[in-house]
Amino acid sequence: MFLLFLRTCALPFLFCMLAGCQQSDMIKDFEQIVPLQDQQLARHYSDLLREKQLDYVRMATEPGNNGDQIRQALPALSAAFPAGEPQYVKVVGYQRIEQRDMPQLLRISFEYAYPEKWIVSTIVLRKYGTDATIMGLSVAPQTASLEQQATFTLRGKSLRHYVVLGAAILSPMLILSALVLCLRSKLTVRKWPWLLFISIGFGQLSLNWATGQYLFLPIAIQLFGVAAGTSAYQPWTFIVSLPLGAIVFLLVRKKLAAPASLMA
């Protein structure tokens, strides 16, 4: 019955909600905001690592204990790249931190595509004008492209995914139904405290749709009991809350209703 509800009612509603958040559109917008100069600077050092020109990477790494650790890890990081040229390379992550009278900090990630493997290379730079020193390096092999991982799909999902998905749709529907009933009902008490109580969900359960990882926060509130979001190359995250106010109101609504004689 639950899966039947998802297919006939919940999923059409969900797909309508997701229709305005096309992953391809977010990727195009993301690519436009990453400055070309920053891309080229970080790509230069990332390619040196891929091409195993480690002496050049060592010279560009800043001094100190952190730099020593990076230099020691370079052979292992470089070995993670498969042999041969990648099919494509594109920027998949970008962060810039600017402080007054301080060098810029850049964190840029690139995805290298190979026939049977994808590599995400992340480089952290301290930028001085057109030059930079390397503050951090990481290389993470992937079994699928980040764009594919971020795509919303029901294929191969667990019962946990379906439960959270159903709750993400049922919770706001229950809240909206209770709000309408509260507004249309004649009550013996003030309505606005009940409207506020009904509109809030309590606790938060967040689920990473791609990985299935979840986090539960017992002390939290959320308007309308649900939130969902994604960004370029990032998987969907659903956050659901218990519609406690809506449930309580629906249980006590008849007791709160004004007698018919007062309504006349």
Long-range contacts (C-beta under 8 A, 24 or more apart in sequence): 2-162, 2-166, 3-162, 5-166, 6-162, 6-165, 6-166, 9-169, 10-165, 10-166, 10-169, 10-170, 11-154, 13-169, 14-165, 14-168, 14-169, 17-228, 18-152, 21-230, 23-147, 23-150, 23-151, 23-230, 23-232, 26-230, 26-231, 26-232, 27-147, 27-232, 27-233, 29-232, 30-94, 30-231, 30-232, 30-233, 31-90, 31-91, 31-232, 33-94, 34-91, 34-94, 34-108, 37-130, 38-94, 38-96, 38-106, 38-108, 38-127, 39-91, 39-108, 41-106, 41-125, 41-127, 41-130, 41-132, 42-106, 42-108, 42-110, 42-123, 42-125, 43-89, 43-91, 43-108, 43-110, 45-123, 45-125, 45-132, 45-134, 46-110, 46-121, 46-123, 49-74, 49-77, 49-78, 49-81, 49-121, 49-137, 49-139, 50-78, 50-81, 50-86, 50-112, 50-121, 52-78, 54-78, 57-134, 57-137, 60-132, 60-133, 60-134, 61-133, 61-134, 62-126, 62-133, 62-134, 62-135, 66-135, 66-136, 67-134, 70-134, 70-136, 70-137, 73-137, 74-137, 77-137, 77-138, 77-139, 78-139, 80-119, 80-139, 80-141, 81-112, 81-119, 81-139, 82-114, 82-117, 82-119, 84-114, 86-112, 86-113, 86-114, 86-119, 87-113, 87-114, 87-115, 88-112, 88-113, 89-113, 92-120, 92-146, 92-232, 92-233, 93-120, 93-122, 93-233, 103-127, 103-128, 105-135, 106-132, 107-136, 111-142, 111-145, 111-146, 111-233, 113-145, 117-141, 117-142, 117-143, 118-142, 118-143, 118-144, 118-145, 118-146, 120-146, 146-233, 147-233, 149-210, 149-235, 150-210, 150-230, 150-232, 150-233, 150-234, 150-235, 150-236, 152-209, 152-230, 152-236, 157-209, 157-212, 158-212, 160-207, 160-212, 160-214, 161-207, 161-209, 161-212, 164-205, 164-207, 164-214, 164-238, 164-240, 165-238, 167-205, 167-226, 167-240, 168-226, 168-228, 168-238, 168-240, 169-226, 171-201, 171-224, 171-225, 171-226, 171-240, 171-241, 171-242, 171-243, 172-224, 172-225, 172-226, 172-243, 174-225, 174-243, 174-246, 174-247, 174-250, 175-199, 175-201, 175-224, 175-225, 175-243, 175-245, 175-246, 176-224, 177-246, 178-243, 178-245, 178-246, 178-249, 178-250, 179-246, 181-249, 181-250, 181-253, 182-249, 182-253, 185-253, 185-256, 185-257, 186-257, 186-258, 186-262, 186-263, 187-256, 187-257, 187-258, 188-256, 188-257, 188-258, 188-262, 189-256, 194-245, 194-249, 194-256, 196-245, 197-245, 197-248, 197-249, 198-243, 198-245, 198-246, 198-249, 199-223, 199-224, 199-245, 200-225, 200-241, 200-245, 201-225, 201-226, 201-240, 201-241, 201-242, 201-243, 201-244, 202-241, 202-242, 202-244, 202-245, 203-241, 203-242, 204-239, 204-240, 204-241, 205-239, 205-240, 205-241, 206-237, 206-238, 206-239, 207-237, 207-238, 207-239, 208-235, 208-237, 209-235, 209-236, 209-237, 209-238, 210-235, 210-236, 211-235
